[in-house]
Amino acid sequence: MTENAYTNQLHQIAVVMGADLFGVADVRNFEDPEYAGNNPREIMEDARSVIVLGVAVPRGSIESLPRGRAEYTNTLMAGTATLRVIAFRLARLIEKEGYKATIVPTEGSEFGYWYADRETLMADMSIKYAAYCAGLGNYGINHLLITDEFGPRVRMTAIVTDAPLKGPEGPLRPLLNEDCKNCMKCVEACPAAAFTADGEIRRERCAEYMFQPLGSSGAASVSGYARSEGVILEGFLHFRVGKSSAFIGSAGLHGPGTTG
């Protein structure tokens, strides 16, 4: 079976199982000198492809914020559970073909277990950068992936594999989403003031806010949060962070993959 045919087969299976997004990134994209995150080959030395899977986050969970923060969080967890099932079944199918596959965590931590580096808040690889390289979207000023169909309202996971799969051809779209250049509503809405108009991310502020108890007073400052033109801060839960704290500045783009 050709690379293209096998990729299409996996795509169709993922959609049947409930995936809204499917894409493939060649691991060579992570060798770009401007990319600041970890490389999938640090997970699997002979990795060739990264499969990115995504599900849309129901709008109702977002529009109920800030009062519905518990429901919003529960909805995200349901999305994560869905992705785990899809990714696990795909990984099994890939290995039945004689290849290797392993699943990248969607979360930075859960139930007291840290997947990301606790000191740097840095994950083993950036799922969002993989999604960008797979042609599924590009970055907003808030470092979220902005998809064509769902905007930033998506939950994602990834499979690292040595299977030779087919990614997009030709140059990638611009790293920064065009609509984000002058909007800044997400900057104004962020309850933790975790990022700035020039793209600087203050990861510690985000972490401190997100790990508050759901009933804490911090949620009271989220008025308007998640409603402006589809902007949400959900992606910060992932802690897919790179080694740099900013990638957008007045001179342009300074290092894709600073969050994922």
Secondary structure, DSSP 4 states (H G I P E B T S, - for coil): --HHHHHHHHHHHHHHHT-SEEEEEEGGGGG-TT--S--GGGT-TT--EEEEEEEEPPHHHHHTTTTTHHHHHHHHHHHHHHHHHHHHHHHHHHHHTT--EEEEPSSSEETTEESSBTTTTB-SS-HHHHHHHTTSEEE-TTS-EEETTTBT-EEEEEEEESS------SPPPPSB-GGGSS--HHHHH-TT--B-TT-BB-HHHHHHHHTS-TTSGGGGG-TTTTTGGG---GGGGG--B-S-SB-EETTEE--TTSB-
